[in-house]
Amino acid sequence: MQNGLKKVFLTSALLGSLSCVYAEPKVVGSFAFVGMAMDYREYNEAGDIVDSEKSNLSQILGFEMGLGFLLHETRDSYSYINFNLLNVAGETDYKGSLHGSTAGYGSYLGTTVNVIADFDVDYMYHTVLSDRFEISYGLGLGYRYWERKLSASQIELYEWFSLRPKVGAAFELTPELRLALDLEYQYGLNPTMSESYYGLDFDLGAADILKVSLPVTYKYSSAMDFFIEGVYERQEIEASNVKSGFYEPDSTANNTYLKLGLVYKY
């Protein structure tokens, strides 16, 4: 099922690209360096923490790149189709217990190696309400990959697609300075977790993310902007089905990102 969804997702991205070619749109490219801070926690059925992962902005690093195609433009509106890829990797500080131990939370401290990749394609429609203010809304389809390497023999891989409705507002503070607020909800589709220790695959109950972004953009020239962006994500995963007496528990993650980058328009 997951492979079939991947094929549908990649096909839709290709069709979106072809539609852009025929429409002869303007193109906007972006690239940013990214630091990520993670606060991840897993809970037992009683709601008690069984293990946690934490990092600061310097521990998980990577990049984000995007490509947007202008499909429609009038005096008071315009629309884009956007392709975005985020890739970060690094270590988190683990607090929990050894696999199979009954010693409880905090009896073992370690390090987990994380790799996160997130890809989405979205369509956004912008309405210009005044010279300095506009609103936007749209819908995206995304794919998230998260690998947690707790040890050489214990690797957990979380994967899911998601529908991503989005709304936003942008304010022009000066002719060169622009402030925006973007809200996004990611509704997970067919989320799974695979682990290497026993070779088990689990179907997660849910995997949803609420995302709030605050980008500030400086117009350097007609062709180039620089930006800094703060992002907050609230991720919630519901417990999985039971296999061979094991299951993936409920978890939450409060993730923050700091992005520094540039936008090139051509």
C-alpha positions as CSV (number, residue, x, y, z in Angstrom):
1,M,0.0,0.0,0.0
2,Q,2.8,2.4,0.9
3,N,4.6,1.7,-2.4
4,G,1.4,2.4,-4.3
5,L,1.0,5.7,-2.5
6,K,4.5,6.7,-3.3
7,K,3.9,6.0,-7.0
8,V,0.7,8.1,-7.0
9,F,2.6,10.9,-5.2
10,L,5.5,10.9,-7.7
11,T,3.1,10.8,-10.6
12,S,1.2,13.8,-9.3
13,A,4.5,15.7,-8.9
14,L,5.5,14.9,-12.5
15,L,2.1,16.0,-13.9
16,G,2.4,19.2,-11.9
17,S,5.8,19.8,-13.4
18,L,4.5,19.2,-16.9
19,S,1.6,21.6,-16.4
20,C,4.1,24.3,-15.3
21,V,6.1,23.8,-18.5
22,Y,3.1,24.3,-20.8
23,A,1.9,27.3,-18.8
24,E,5.3,29.0,-19.3
25,P,5.3,30.3,-15.7
26,K,7.9,32.4,-13.9
27,V,10.1,30.4,-11.6
28,V,11.2,31.0,-8.0
29,G,14.0,29.0,-6.4
30,S,15.1,28.9,-2.8
31,F,17.8,27.4,-0.6
32,A,18.3,27.5,3.2
33,F,20.5,26.2,5.8
34,V,18.5,24.6,8.6
35,G,19.0,23.9,12.3
36,M,16.5,21.8,14.2
37,A,15.8,21.4,17.9
38,M,13.8,18.3,18.9
39,D,11.8,17.5,22.1
40,Y,10.4,14.0,21.5
41,R,8.6,11.8,24.1
42,E,7.0,8.4,24.2
43,Y,4.2,7.4,26.7
44,N,2.8,4.2,28.1
45,E,-0.9,3.5,28.4
46,A,-1.1,5.3,31.7
47,G,0.3,8.5,30.1
48,D,3.7,8.2,31.8
49,I,6.9,9.1,29.9
50,V,8.9,5.9,29.0
51,D,11.7,7.6,26.9
52,S,12.6,10.9,25.4
53,E,14.9,12.6,22.9
54,K,16.2,16.1,23.0
55,S,18.5,18.3,20.8
56,N,19.4,21.9,20.3
57,L,19.5,23.8,17.0
58,S,23.2,22.9,16.5
59,Q,22.8,19.2,16.9
60,I,20.5,18.5,13.9
61,L,21.5,20.3,10.8
62,G,20.7,20.2,7.1
63,F,19.1,22.1,4.2
64,E,15.8,23.0,2.6
65,M,15.3,23.7,-1.1
66,G,12.3,24.8,-3.1
67,L,11.1,25.4,-6.6
68,G,7.9,27.4,-7.3
69,F,6.2,28.0,-10.7
70,L,3.8,31.0,-11.2
71,L,0.6,29.7,-12.8
72,H,-1.7,32.7,-12.8
73,E,-1.3,36.4,-12.1
74,T,-3.7,39.3,-12.1
75,R,-3.7,42.7,-10.4
76,D,-5.2,41.3,-7.2
77,S,-4.3,37.6,-7.2
78,Y,-1.8,35.0,-8.3
79,S,-1.1,31.3,-7.7
80,Y,1.9,29.0,-7.4
81,I,2.7,25.4,-7.5
82,N,5.6,24.6,-5.2
83,F,8.0,21.7,-4.7
84,N,9.9,21.6,-1.4
85,L,12.5,19.3,0.1
86,L,13.8,19.4,3.7
87,N,16.7,17.1,4.7
88,V,18.3,17.2,8.2
89,A,20.4,14.8,10.2
90,G,22.1,14.7,13.6
91,E,22.1,13.4,17.1
92,T,19.6,13.7,20.0
93,D,20.2,12.9,23.7
94,Y,18.3,9.8,24.6
95,K,16.8,9.3,28.1
96,G,15.0,6.1,28.8
97,S,16.0,2.5,29.5
98,L,17.9,-0.4,27.8
99,H,15.9,-2.6,25.4
100,G,14.1,-5.3,27.4
101,S,15.0,-3.7,30.8
102,T,12.5,-3.1,33.6
103,A,14.6,-0.4,35.3
104,G,12.4,2.4,34.0
105,Y,12.6,5.8,32.6
106,G,16.0,7.6,33.1
107,S,17.9,4.4,33.9
108,Y,19.8,4.7,30.7
109,L,21.3,7.7,28.9
110,G,22.5,7.5,25.3
111,T,22.6,9.1,21.8
112,T,20.3,8.5,18.9
113,V,21.2,9.3,15.3
114,N,18.3,10.9,13.4
115,V,17.7,11.4,9.7
116,I,14.6,13.3,8.6
117,A,13.5,14.0,5.0
118,D,10.3,15.8,4.1
119,F,9.0,16.4,0.6
120,D,5.8,18.1,-0.5
121,V,4.1,19.6,-3.5
122,D,1.4,22.2,-3.0
123,Y,-0.8,24.7,-4.8
124,M,-1.2,28.1,-3.2
125,Y,-3.6,30.9,-4.2
126,H,-2.8,34.4,-3.1
127,T,-5.2,37.3,-2.8
128,V,-3.8,40.8,-2.7
129,L,-6.0,42.9,-0.4
130,S,-3.8,46.1,-0.4
131,D,-0.4,47.3,-1.4
132,R,1.0,46.0,1.9
133,F,-1.2,43.0,2.8
134,E,-2.2,39.7,1.2
135,I,-3.6,36.3,2.3
136,S,-3.1,32.9,0.9
137,Y,-4.5,29.4,1.1
138,G,-3.9,26.1,-0.6
139,L,-3.4,22.4,-0.3
140,G,-0.3,20.2,-0.4
141,L,0.5,16.5,-0.6
142,G,3.6,15.4,1.4
143,Y,5.8,12.5,2.4
144,R,7.8,12.2,5.6
145,Y,10.7,9.9,6.4
146,W,12.2,9.7,9.9
147,E,14.9,7.2,10.8
148,R,16.0,6.8,14.5
149,K,19.1,4.8,15.0
150,L,19.2,4.0,18.8
151,S,22.0,1.4,18.3
152,A,23.6,-0.7,15.6
153,S,20.9,-3.3,16.1
154,Q,17.9,-1.1,16.9
155,I,16.8,1.2,14.1
156,E,13.2,2.5,13.8
157,L,11.9,4.0,10.6
158,Y,8.7,6.1,10.5
159,E,7.1,6.8,7.1
160,W,3.8,8.4,6.0
161,F,2.2,10.5,3.4
162,S,0.0,13.5,4.4
163,L,-2.6,15.9,3.2
164,R,-1.6,19.5,4.0
165,P,-4.1,22.3,4.0
166,K,-2.4,25.7,4.4
167,V,-3.3,29.3,5.1
168,G,-1.1,32.4,5.4
169,A,-0.9,36.2,5.6
170,A,1.9,38.5,4.5
171,F,2.6,42.1,5.5
172,E,5.0,44.5,3.8
173,L,6.6,46.5,6.6
174,T,8.8,48.5,4.3
175,P,9.4,48.3,0.5
176,E,12.3,46.0,1.3
177,L,11.1,44.1,4.4
178,R,8.2,41.5,4.5
179,L,6.8,39.6,7.4
180,A,4.5,36.5,7.0
181,L,2.6,34.1,9.1
182,D,1.9,30.6,7.7
183,L,-0.2,27.8,9.3
184,E,-0.3,24.2,8.1
185,Y,-1.9,21.0,9.3
186,Q,-0.6,17.7,8.1
187,Y,-3.0,14.8,8.2
188,G,-1.0,11.6,8.1
189,L,-2.1,8.9,5.6
190,N,-1.3,5.2,6.3
191,P,1.5,6.0,8.8
192,T,3.9,3.1,9.6
193,M,6.9,2.3,11.7
194,S,9.4,-0.5,10.9
195,E,12.0,-1.7,13.5
196,S,15.1,-3.8,12.9
197,Y,15.6,-5.5,16.3
198,Y,12.8,-8.1,15.8
199,G,12.0,-7.2,12.1
200,L,8.5,-6.0,12.8
201,D,6.3,-3.5,10.9
202,F,3.6,-1.6,12.7
203,D,0.6,0.4,11.5
204,L,0.4,3.6,13.5
205,G,-2.9,4.8,14.8
206,A,-2.3,8.4,13.5
207,A,0.6,10.7,12.6
208,D,-0.4,14.4,12.4
209,I,1.6,17.6,12.5
210,L,0.6,21.2,13.2
211,K,3.1,23.7,11.8
212,V,3.5,27.4,12.3
213,S,6.0,29.4,10.3
214,L,7.2,33.0,10.7
215,P,9.5,34.1,7.8
216,V,11.0,37.5,7.5
217,T,12.2,38.4,4.0
218,Y,14.6,41.2,2.9
219,K,14.4,42.3,-0.8
220,Y,18.0,42.6,-1.9
221,S,17.3,43.2,-5.6
222,S,14.6,42.5,-8.1
223,A,16.0,39.0,-8.6
224,M,17.1,38.0,-5.1
225,D,15.8,38.0,-1.5
226,F,17.3,36.9,1.8
227,F,15.2,35.4,4.6
228,I,15.3,34.1,8.1
229,E,12.4,31.8,9.2
230,G,11.4,30.3,12.5
231,V,9.2,27.2,12.5
232,Y,7.4,25.4,15.2
233,E,5.9,21.8,14.7
234,R,3.7,19.8,17.0
235,Q,3.8,16.2,16.0
236,E,1.5,13.6,17.5
237,I,1.6,9.9,16.9
238,E,-1.0,7.5,18.2
239,A,-0.1,4.0,19.4
240,S,0.1,1.2,16.8
241,N,-1.4,-2.2,16.5
242,V,0.2,-5.1,18.5
243,K,2.5,-7.6,16.9
244,S,4.2,-10.5,18.6
245,G,3.4,-8.8,21.9
246,F,5.0,-5.5,21.0
247,Y,3.6,-2.1,19.9
248,E,4.7,1.4,19.1
249,P,3.4,3.7,21.9
250,D,1.8,7.2,21.8
251,S,4.3,9.9,21.3
252,T,4.6,13.7,20.9
253,A,7.3,15.9,19.4
254,N,7.8,19.6,19.8
255,N,10.2,20.6,17.0
256,T,11.6,24.0,16.2
257,Y,13.6,25.0,13.2
258,L,15.7,28.0,12.3
259,K,16.3,28.6,8.6
260,L,18.6,31.1,6.9
261,G,18.5,31.3,3.1
262,L,17.9,33.1,-0.1
263,V,15.3,33.2,-2.9
264,Y,16.2,33.7,-6.5
265,K,13.5,34.8,-9.0
266,Y,13.8,34.3,-12.8
